[in-house]
Amino acid sequence: MADLSSFPITTRWPAKDPSVIQLYSFPTPNGQKASIALEELSLPYEAHRVTLKDEDVKSDAFLSLNPNNKIPAIIDPDGPHGEPIGLFESGAILLYLAEKTNKLLGTTEADRYHTMQWLMFQMGGVGPMFGQLGYFYAHGGKEIEDPRPRERYINESRRLLNVVEGQLDGRDWIVGPYTIADIALAPWLNVFGFYEAKDAVGWDEFPNVEDYVERFFNRPAVERGRNTPPAEG
Ligand SMILES: N[C@@H](CCC(=O)N[C@@H](CS)C(=O)NCC(=O)O)C(=O)O
């Protein structure tokens, strides 16, 4: 039986079955990436809800696994050489799970690098820019009178949406085959309704993106993973 007692996080969020992957997450776009990948890959796992409140995500127990205080994070009891491994950063988790199973990286060597390329595009561009748009347009920063931060992130979001729109011309998925790059990207393309920012970014100008998001959320594994662990309950 796997022993996860060297991971202090397991004292606050105990593993019922320490032989399966332990997921510490919340159903935000970054959190959804990990649970959706686990579902797509049919990997057994146990999901622990770590809310975005300081008492959870900034607790000593969570910081012991991710000193950067952000979900998602995982422990795989059966990591490299059969040893347990802890991991944070959703992009690293996606790559790890894909390489562990040798799935969701496309079919050719070129697909594999293009998957990494679009994954980096999401991690370095889409996530941070759309996240800032959320802050300045929908959340705490919307009261700020200076229009420049809002304008900057609206324009940057439009620019990024345009890149995705072009890449999806003639493709169902961002690389061609369905990969972890889609699992990284599609949950983030779904935030504009939640931010009430569809008009601001000109959502109607991106029909390929709209179809893509619908195609993604219609996948049975995505349906299962998108609310795991549930936000409440
Ligand atoms: N680059 C990180 C970002 C993760 C992230 O921003 N997580 C947010 C929720 S979507 C979080 O945990 N926020 C809590 C906090 O910052 O206190 C990743 O992709 O894993």
The ligand as a Tripos MOL2 file, in Angstrom:
@<TRIPOS>MOLECULE
LIG
   20    19     1     0     0
SMALL
NO_CHARGES

@<TRIPOS>ATOM
      1 N1         -0.1100   29.1830  -13.0500 N.3       1 LIG1
      2 C1         -0.9510   28.5150  -12.1020 C.3       1 LIG1
      3 C2         -2.1160   29.4110  -11.7710 C.3       1 LIG1
      4 C3         -3.0740   28.7560  -10.8010 C.3       1 LIG1
      5 C4         -4.0720   29.7680  -10.2360 C.2       1 LIG1
      6 O1         -4.0470   30.9580  -10.5810 O.2       1 LIG1
      7 N2         -4.9370   29.2880   -9.3330 N.am      1 LIG1
      8 C5         -5.8910   30.1760   -8.6980 C.3       1 LIG1
      9 C6         -7.3110   29.7100   -8.9790 C.3       1 LIG1
     10 S1         -7.6470   29.6810  -10.7140 S.3       1 LIG1
     11 C7         -5.6740   30.1450   -7.1860 C.2       1 LIG1
     12 O2         -5.4440   29.1030   -6.6300 O.2       1 LIG1
     13 N3         -5.7730   31.3080   -6.5300 N.am      1 LIG1
     14 C8         -5.6670   31.4050   -5.1070 C.3       1 LIG1
     15 C9         -4.7440   32.5130   -4.6480 C.2       1 LIG1
     16 O3         -4.0260   33.0640   -5.4830 O.co2     1 LIG1
     17 O4         -4.7540   32.8220   -3.4380 O.co2     1 LIG1
     18 C10        -1.4480   27.1930  -12.6880 C.2       1 LIG1
     19 O5         -1.7000   27.1780  -13.8890 O.co2     1 LIG1
     20 O6         -1.5660   26.1990  -11.9490 O.co2     1 LIG1
@<TRIPOS>BOND
     1     1     2 1
     2     2     3 1
     3     2    18 1
     4     3     4 1
     5     4     5 1
     6     5     6 2
     7     5     7 1
     8     7     8 1
     9     8     9 1
    10     8    11 1
    11     9    10 1
    12    11    12 2
    13    11    13 1
    14    13    14 1
    15    14    15 1
    16    15    16 2
    17    15    17 1
    18    18    19 2
    19    18    20 1
@<TRIPOS>SUBSTRUCTURE
     1 LIG1         1 GROUP 0 **** ****
